[in-house]
Amino acid sequence: MFKIKLLILLLSSISVVSCINNKIKNDVPNFSIGYIDGEFDGLLLNNLLLTNLRSLDIYDKNSNFEIKANINHENTVYITKIDNTSEREKITSQLSIDIINNKAECNIFSEKFTISQFYIFAASDKFLSNQEAIKKIKKDNTDSLIKKLISHIYEINYNCYEPNNSN
């Protein structure tokens, strides 16, 4: 009896997941990836964005909807206590996204996403732990920003509206 209940639960969960998966795929068009600025950080952004779009099955290199992006990271040092015992470096990442409909030649989405993290750093730039912390935070920030973008993709109106020309 227990095995039958488990089998019924498994089949029902599979059907729910397949329905959700079909709904997501039908509501969102495929995207291509255009120019991404930002040197090494741009390459990381391109790879993570490509991976996320492919995993959602919404990537098509020949799509009319093109994503253009730019990412930059800004480092600032700040002291959190009056007695100067805790110096931290804050890394703020900003992702600028434009989604363009190439067929209609219009911009359908333009947004800037920002996220920041900090770490307590050692007193010298020569320590590898500082450099590794910066790399990891930049990668984590980039991944989080892409997830923010993906959550917004489902809310975008993909139609271009032409202005009313009543002469």
Order of alpha helices (4+ residues) and beta strands (2+ residues): alpha-beta-alpha-beta-beta-beta-alpha
